[in-house]
Amino acid sequence: MPIVTIQQGPRAVELKRELVKQITDAFVNAYAIPAETVQVWIHEIPTDSWGSAGKLTADK
């Protein structure tokens, strides 16, 4: 059973729904497995809890 973990900033539920669908479809097509065996976990990180290039993402 494939498990895909995504770490990202907050997104609208519609976008996450489409992402989960497309990732699931990719595994179904590539591995010829049932969609029910694919799990996608989305971990949303607030923009004040990560940074890059020395700055919090919330400050950009």
C-alpha positions in Angstrom: 0.0 0.0 0.0 1.7 3.3 -1.1 1.6 6.1 1.4 2.5 9.6 0.1 3.2 12.3 2.6 3.1 16.0 1.6 4.3 18.8 3.7 3.1 22.2 2.6 1.7 25.5 3.6 -2.1 25.9 4.0 -4.1 25.5 0.8 -7.8 25.5 0.0 -9.7 22.2 0.3 -10.5 22.2 -3.4 -6.8 22.3 -4.3 -6.0 19.5 -1.8 -8.9 17.4 -3.2 -7.5 17.7 -6.7 -4.0 17.0 -5.5 -5.0 13.8 -3.8 -7.0 12.7 -6.8 -4.1 13.3 -9.2 -1.5 11.6 -6.9 -3.8 8.6 -6.5 -4.4 8.4 -10.3 -0.7 8.4 -10.9 -0.1 5.4 -8.6 -3.1 3.5 -10.1 -1.7 4.1 -13.6 2.0 3.4 -12.8 1.6 0.4 -10.5 -1.8 -1.0 -11.8 -3.2 -1.1 -8.2 -6.6 -0.3 -6.9 -7.2 3.4 -5.8 -8.3 2.1 -2.4 -4.7 1.0 -1.6 -3.2 4.5 -2.1 -3.1 6.8 0.9 -2.1 10.5 0.8 -1.3 12.4 4.0 -1.2 16.2 3.9 0.6 17.9 6.7 0.0 21.7 6.6 2.6 23.8 8.2 1.6 27.4 9.2 3.7 30.0 7.4 5.0 31.2 10.8 6.4 27.8 11.5 8.9 27.4 8.6 11.4 29.5 6.8 13.8 29.6 4.0 16.7 31.9 3.0 16.9 33.1 6.6 13.3 34.4 6.8 10.0 33.0 8.0 7.7 32.3 5.2 5.1 34.5 6.9 7.4 37.5 6.5 7.9 37.2 2.8 
